[in-house]
Amino acid sequence: MERRVFTYIALALLVWGISGTATAGYYFVQYRMYWNEYRHLSNLMEFVSLRVNILVTYGNGTRAWFNNTVLPINATAFTAILAVADVKYEDYGGDAGILVTSINGLAGDSTHGWFYWFWDAEGLEWVYQSYSCAARILHGGDTFAFTYQSFGITWPPPFSP
């Protein structure tokens, strides 16, 4: 009787060992397959995404750079700032577009507001954008800034980071 129990226990352990090894082998093969797919897709990301540099200035000397921010192709300046900051905005629709009213808790008021600028690499200067940030389609390597500034007397207000 003891020999029979021992045989059943040994047989059960053998079946358990074989099925466990087969299951582990199966999941290892699946892991390697998906890991290779992930590496392949991550190499392709360079072709289906873009990298931009974003500067946020808070009007008190504080600046935050978000360099090499990865965004999908056809991203706008608006979707880019949404990716790196807590943003509140007004959507006026149509040609009026979107107006950013607050970034990371700093909201505009009757004398100050949020402006956005693009770096002109050829002219080596910051250029004020007079249209909605949601209308500006980004390209790889673009650099732009959202600045909290006074509306001031001159238009557009001067900006030098």
C-alpha positions in Angstrom: 0.0 0.0 0.0 2.8 2.4 0.9 4.6 1.7 -2.4 1.4 2.5 -4.3 1.0 5.9 -2.5 4.6 6.7 -3.1 4.2 5.8 -6.8 1.2 8.1 -7.1 3.0 10.9 -5.4 6.0 10.5 -7.6 3.8 10.4 -10.7 1.9 13.5 -9.6 5.2 15.4 -9.0 6.5 14.2 -12.4 3.3 15.5 -14.1 3.5 18.7 -12.1 7.2 19.2 -13.1 6.6 18.5 -16.8 3.5 20.8 -17.0 5.2 23.5 -15.0 8.3 23.4 -17.2 6.1 23.4 -20.4 4.1 26.4 -19.1 7.2 28.3 -18.1 8.8 27.6 -21.6 5.6 28.7 -23.3 5.6 32.0 -21.4 9.3 32.5 -21.9 8.9 32.2 -25.7 5.9 34.6 -25.6 7.9 37.1 -23.5 10.8 37.0 -26.0 8.5 37.3 -29.0 6.7 40.4 -27.5 10.0 41.9 -26.3 11.3 41.7 -29.8 8.1 43.3 -31.2 8.4 46.1 -28.6 12.0 46.8 -29.6 11.0 46.8 -33.2 8.1 49.2 -32.5 10.3 51.5 -30.3 12.7 51.8 -33.3 9.8 52.8 -35.5 8.6 55.4 -33.0 11.3 57.8 -34.4 9.3 57.7 -37.7 5.8 58.1 -36.3 6.6 60.7 -33.6 8.4 63.9 -33.2 10.5 65.6 -30.5 10.0 69.2 -29.5 11.4 71.6 -26.9 8.9 73.5 -24.7 9.7 76.4 -22.5 7.3 77.7 -19.8 8.1 81.0 -18.2 6.0 82.1 -15.2 6.7 85.9 -15.3 8.8 85.9 -12.1 12.0 84.5 -13.5 11.0 80.9 -13.1 11.5 78.8 -16.2 10.8 75.2 -16.9 12.2 73.5 -20.0 10.8 70.3 -21.4 13.4 69.2 -23.9 13.0 66.3 -26.4 9.3 65.9 -25.5 8.0 63.0 -27.6 4.6 63.8 -29.3 2.6 62.1 -32.0 2.8 63.4 -35.6 0.4 66.2 -36.2 0.6 67.4 -32.6 -0.1 71.0 -32.1 1.4 73.5 -29.6 -1.8 73.0 -27.6 -1.5 69.3 -27.4 2.2 69.7 -26.5 1.5 71.9 -23.5 -1.2 69.6 -22.4 1.4 66.8 -22.4 3.7 68.6 -20.0 1.6 70.8 -17.8 -1.8 71.2 -16.0 -3.6 73.5 -18.4 -6.9 75.3 -18.3 -8.3 76.9 -21.4 -11.2 78.4 -23.2 -12.3 76.9 -26.5 -13.9 79.5 -28.7 -14.3 77.2 -31.7 -13.7 77.8 -35.4 -11.0 80.3 -36.3 -10.8 81.8 -32.8 -9.6 78.5 -31.5 -8.3 77.8 -28.0 -7.0 80.4 -25.5 -4.8 79.0 -22.7 -6.0 80.7 -19.5 -3.9 78.9 -16.8 -0.8 76.7 -16.7 0.1 74.8 -13.6 -2.3 76.9 -11.5 -1.1 80.3 -12.7 -4.1 82.0 -14.3 -4.3 85.1 -16.3 -6.1 88.2 -15.1 -7.0 91.7 -16.4 -3.3 92.7 -16.7 -1.5 89.4 -17.5 -2.0 86.4 -19.7 -0.4 83.4 -21.4 1.3 84.0 -24.8 3.0 81.5 -27.0 6.1 82.1 -29.1 8.1 80.0 -31.6 11.9 80.0 -32.0 12.8 81.0 -35.5 16.1 79.1 -36.1 16.9 81.0 -39.2 16.3 84.5 -37.8 17.6 83.5 -34.4 14.7 85.1 -32.6 11.5 84.4 -30.8 8.4 85.1 -32.9 5.0 85.9 -31.4 2.2 83.7 -32.8 -1.0 85.7 -33.4 -3.2 82.7 -33.8 -4.5 79.9 -31.6 -1.9 77.4 -30.3 -4.2 74.7 -31.4 -3.7 75.8 -35.0 0.1 75.4 -35.0 1.2 72.0 -36.2 4.5 71.0 -34.8 7.5 69.6 -36.6 10.5 67.7 -35.3 12.9 69.9 -33.5 10.6 72.8 -33.0 11.1 75.0 -30.0 8.4 77.1 -28.5 7.5 78.9 -25.3 4.4 79.7 -23.3 5.0 82.9 -21.3 3.0 84.6 -18.6 3.3 88.3 -19.3 1.7 91.6 -18.9 -0.5 92.8 -21.8 1.6 96.0 -21.7 1.4 99.0 -24.0 3.2 97.5 -27.0 1.8 94.7 -29.0 3.0 92.0 -29.0 4.6 92.3 -25.6 8.4 91.9 -25.7 9.9 88.5 -24.9 13.4 87.4 -24.2 13.9 84.3 -22.2 
